[in-house]
Amino acid sequence: MDTIIINSPVGNLRLTANDLALTGLDFTDEQITGGTTNPVLTETVRQLEEYFNGTRRTFEIPLETTGTDFTRRVWDELKNIPYGEAISYKQLASNSGSPKAFRAVGMCNGKNKIAIIIPCHRVINADRGLGGFSGGLDKKRFLLRHEGIAFKE
């Protein structure tokens, strides 16, 4: 497993990958590290730079996630939320095949180990309120604004 820490407009990001796929992207206070020879990490850094520069709206990076069948189904549905759009926790639960499990869906969002690329920030409350975000609401606000998504403060 290889790790690199990069700077971004939402603070430092820790990226982890094996030889085949990205396995993690989370927010960290750790210091920035040097470059990497891992091709998955190199490509992830390039695509994140494009995303933050406004020239990329979808990611094309192989991902490796671990979780229950339900959790993975929720994460798969998160990847279907288009750039610039947000859905409610209730809608995500419905899309995941469990319409009454909106609280469980929220828990799955919190367990997402590949933030931004699996866009859990695009899930907000039905009244357009922010809901939660494991990276902190300041980061969620930034990501939503970056994508032009309207929300209630």
KAFENNOR-V709967 format. One record per residue. RES is the residue in one letter. PSI is psi as a letter, one per 40 degrees, with the letter a starting at -180 (* if undefined). OMEGA is omega in whole degrees, -180 to 180 (none if undefined). Layout:
# KAFENNOR-V709967
res	psi	omega
RES	PSI	OMEGA
RES	PSI	OMEGA
This chain:
# KAFENNOR-V709967
res	psi	omega
M	h	179
D	i	-179
T	i	173
I	i	176
I	h	-178
I	i	175
N	i	177
S	i	177
P	e	177
V	e	180
G	a	-178
N	i	179
L	h	174
R	h	179
L	h	176
T	i	-179
A	i	167
N	a	-178
D	e	-173
L	d	-170
A	i	171
L	h	-179
T	e	180
G	i	172
L	h	180
D	i	-179
F	i	-177
T	i	173
D	e	180
E	i	-179
Q	i	178
I	h	178
T	i	179
G	a	-178
G	a	-179
T	i	174
T	e	180
N	h	-177
P	d	178
V	d	179
L	d	178
T	d	180
E	d	179
T	d	179
V	d	-180
R	d	-178
Q	d	176
L	d	177
E	d	178
E	d	178
Y	d	-177
F	d	175
N	e	178
G	e	-179
T	e	179
R	h	180
R	e	177
T	i	179
F	i	179
E	g	-177
I	h	176
P	h	-177
L	i	173
E	h	-179
T	i	174
T	h	180
G	i	178
T	i	177
D	d	180
F	d	-180
T	d	-180
R	d	177
R	d	178
V	d	-180
W	d	177
D	d	178
E	d	177
L	d	-179
K	e	179
N	e	180
I	h	-176
P	i	172
Y	h	177
G	e	179
E	i	176
A	i	175
I	i	179
S	i	175
Y	d	179
K	d	179
Q	d	178
L	d	178
A	d	179
S	d	179
N	d	-179
S	e	178
G	e	179
S	g	-170
P	d	-179
K	e	-173
A	f	-176
F	d	176
R	d	177
A	d	177
V	d	177
G	d	177
M	d	178
C	d	178
N	d	-180
G	d	179
K	e	-180
N	h	-178
K	e	-179
I	g	-178
A	i	179
I	d	-178
I	d	165
I	g	-161
P	g	178
C	e	177
H	e	-179
R	e	177
V	h	-178
I	i	179
N	i	180
A	d	179
D	e	180
R	e	172
G	i	-173
L	d	-170
G	a	-179
G	i	176
F	h	-175
S	d	178
G	e	-177
G	i	-176
L	d	177
D	d	179
K	d	178
K	d	177
R	d	-179
F	d	-177
L	d	178
L	d	178
R	d	179
H	d	-179
E	e	178
G	f	-178
I	h	178
A	h	178
F	i	180
K	h	179
E	*	none
